[in-house]
Amino acid sequence: KEKITKMSCCKDEIDILDGIDQITTTSFEDLDKIQKQVLVAYTYSYVNQFEGLAEKVFPHQHYEPPKLIRDINVLHETFLI
């Protein structure tokens, strides 16, 4: 004989937190020297990430294999099974 009981695990409470009303922004001149260097280096590396790649070089693009006069596998009777 089991009995099901409702447990009170939740409460009807609302928490209100006060946040910042105004967003503070800083200009580039307000940053110190190290922050400017890091920002410039990051921007430079991010922009250069999307440069195009050099064209692929195919060294054997115009190579034609030699013309076979006889089929060597049939001539020596060697077959892969």
VEXZADO-52799 format. One record per residue (C-alpha): residue in one letter; x negated, y negated, z. Coordinates in nm, 2 decimals. Layout:
<atoms>
[atom 'A', [X, Y, Z]]
...
</atoms>
This chain:
<atoms>
[atom 'K', [0.00, 0.00, 0.00]]
[atom 'E', [-0.19, -0.29, -0.13]]
[atom 'K', [-0.10, -0.65, -0.07]]
[atom 'I', [-0.18, -0.93, -0.31]]
[atom 'T', [-0.25, -1.26, -0.15]]
[atom 'K', [-0.31, -1.59, -0.31]]
[atom 'M', [-0.63, -1.75, -0.20]]
[atom 'S', [-0.66, -2.12, -0.19]]
[atom 'C', [-0.98, -2.17, -0.39]]
[atom 'C', [-0.90, -2.49, -0.57]]
[atom 'K', [-0.80, -2.83, -0.44]]
[atom 'D', [-0.64, -3.12, -0.62]]
[atom 'E', [-0.92, -3.37, -0.56]]
[atom 'I', [-1.07, -3.62, -0.80]]
[atom 'D', [-1.42, -3.75, -0.76]]
[atom 'I', [-1.49, -4.10, -0.91]]
[atom 'L', [-1.85, -4.21, -0.95]]
[atom 'D', [-1.95, -4.56, -1.03]]
[atom 'G', [-2.18, -4.60, -1.32]]
[atom 'I', [-2.38, -4.87, -1.49]]
[atom 'D', [-2.15, -5.14, -1.63]]
[atom 'Q', [-2.41, -5.29, -1.86]]
[atom 'I', [-2.67, -5.12, -2.07]]
[atom 'T', [-3.01, -5.27, -2.04]]
[atom 'T', [-3.22, -5.27, -2.36]]
[atom 'T', [-3.59, -5.35, -2.39]]
[atom 'S', [-3.76, -5.50, -2.69]]
[atom 'F', [-4.08, -5.38, -2.84]]
[atom 'E', [-4.27, -5.67, -2.68]]
[atom 'D', [-4.15, -5.56, -2.33]]
[atom 'L', [-4.33, -5.22, -2.36]]
[atom 'D', [-4.68, -5.18, -2.22]]
[atom 'K', [-4.98, -5.09, -2.45]]
[atom 'I', [-4.96, -4.71, -2.40]]
[atom 'Q', [-4.59, -4.70, -2.46]]
[atom 'K', [-4.64, -4.89, -2.79]]
[atom 'Q', [-4.91, -4.66, -2.90]]
[atom 'V', [-4.70, -4.35, -2.83]]
[atom 'L', [-4.40, -4.50, -3.01]]
[atom 'V', [-4.60, -4.59, -3.31]]
[atom 'A', [-4.78, -4.25, -3.32]]
[atom 'Y', [-4.44, -4.07, -3.29]]
[atom 'T', [-4.28, -4.28, -3.57]]
[atom 'Y', [-4.58, -4.22, -3.80]]
[atom 'S', [-4.58, -3.85, -3.75]]
[atom 'Y', [-4.21, -3.82, -3.79]]
[atom 'V', [-4.21, -4.02, -4.12]]
[atom 'N', [-4.50, -3.83, -4.26]]
[atom 'Q', [-4.33, -3.50, -4.18]]
[atom 'F', [-4.11, -3.54, -4.49]]
[atom 'E', [-4.37, -3.60, -4.75]]
[atom 'G', [-4.34, -3.39, -5.06]]
[atom 'L', [-4.56, -3.08, -5.10]]
[atom 'A', [-4.81, -3.05, -5.37]]
[atom 'E', [-4.72, -2.85, -5.68]]
[atom 'K', [-4.79, -2.48, -5.65]]
[atom 'V', [-5.08, -2.37, -5.87]]
[atom 'F', [-5.04, -2.04, -6.05]]
[atom 'P', [-5.39, -1.94, -6.16]]
[atom 'H', [-5.27, -1.65, -6.37]]
[atom 'Q', [-4.97, -1.82, -6.53]]
[atom 'H', [-5.08, -1.77, -6.89]]
[atom 'Y', [-5.25, -1.43, -6.84]]
[atom 'E', [-5.14, -1.15, -7.06]]
[atom 'P', [-5.22, -0.80, -6.96]]
[atom 'P', [-5.41, -0.59, -7.22]]
[atom 'K', [-5.20, -0.40, -7.46]]
[atom 'L', [-5.19, -0.03, -7.39]]
[atom 'I', [-5.27, 0.20, -7.68]]
[atom 'R', [-5.20, 0.52, -7.50]]
[atom 'D', [-5.00, 0.60, -7.19]]
[atom 'I', [-5.27, 0.72, -6.95]]
[atom 'N', [-5.03, 0.89, -6.70]]
[atom 'V', [-4.88, 1.11, -6.98]]
[atom 'L', [-5.23, 1.17, -7.13]]
[atom 'H', [-5.37, 1.31, -6.80]]
[atom 'E', [-5.03, 1.45, -6.70]]
[atom 'T', [-5.02, 1.27, -6.36]]
[atom 'F', [-4.67, 1.17, -6.24]]
[atom 'L', [-4.55, 1.03, -5.91]]
[atom 'I', [-4.27, 1.23, -5.76]]
</atoms>
